[in-house]
C-alpha cells in the first residue's frame, strides 16, 4: 500500500507492522509513524503483559473479536507483526483515517 508500507493483505486478512511504546499513561493507537502503526501501551513489557495489552487494544480499535488477532512476530521486541483476520487493507486504512 503506498499510503502505509507496513500493511500487507494476506489470504485471511491483513498483516500490520507495529511499533509499541510501553508504560504509557493509556493504551491507544497513535497512528502511522514512518512505515509502522504506532501503539502506546499502559502495560509494562513483563510476562507478556504488553503483548496482551496490544492485542486487546487492537481488538477494540478495529472492532474485532480478540480471537481474530494474532501476534506473528516480535514477541520480545518493540517492533511487532500482527495479523487481523477478516479485514482487508481498505478496512484498516479507513479506520486509521477516522482516527481514535
Residue pairs with C-beta under 8 A, 6 or more apart in sequence:
1 7
1 8
1 89
1 93
3 93
4 32
4 35
4 37
4 92
4 93
4 96
5 17
5 35
6 16
6 17
6 18
6 32
6 35
6 36
6 37
7 14
7 15
7 16
7 17
7 89
7 92
7 93
8 14
8 15
8 89
9 88
9 89
10 83
12 83
12 85
12 86
13 68
13 83
13 84
13 85
13 86
13 87
13 88
14 83
14 84
14 87
14 88
14 89
14 91
14 92
15 72
15 81
15 82
15 83
15 84
16 37
16 81
16 82
16 83
16 84
16 92
17 35
17 36
17 37
17 79
17 80
17 81
18 36
18 37
18 38
18 39
18 54
18 74
18 79
18 80
18 81
18 82
19 33
19 36
19 37
19 38
19 39
19 78
19 79
19 80
20 38
20 39
20 40
20 41
20 50
20 54
20 78
20 80
21 30
21 38
21 39
21 40
21 41
21 78
22 41
22 43
22 44
22 45
22 50
22 78
23 41
23 42
23 43
23 44
24 40
24 41
24 42
25 40
25 42
26 40
26 42
27 39
27 40
27 41
27 42
27 43
27 53
27 56
27 57
28 39
28 40
28 57
28 61
28 100
29 37
29 38
29 39
29 57
29 58
29 61
29 96
29 100
30 38
30 39
30 40
31 37
31 38
31 96
31 99
32 38
32 96
36 79
37 96
39 54
39 57
39 58
41 50
41 53
41 54
41 57
42 53
43 49
43 50
43 52
43 53
44 50
48 75
51 71
51 75
51 80
54 71
54 80
54 82
55 66
55 69
55 71
55 82
56 66
58 64
58 69
58 82
58 84
59 65
59 66
59 68
59 69
61 95
61 100
62 69
62 84
62 87
62 91
62 92
62 95
64 84
64 85
64 86
64 87
68 84
68 85
68 86
69 82
69 83
69 84
69 85
70 82
70 83
70 85
71 80
71 81
71 82
72 80
72 81
72 82
72 83
73 80
73 81
74 80
74 81
84 92
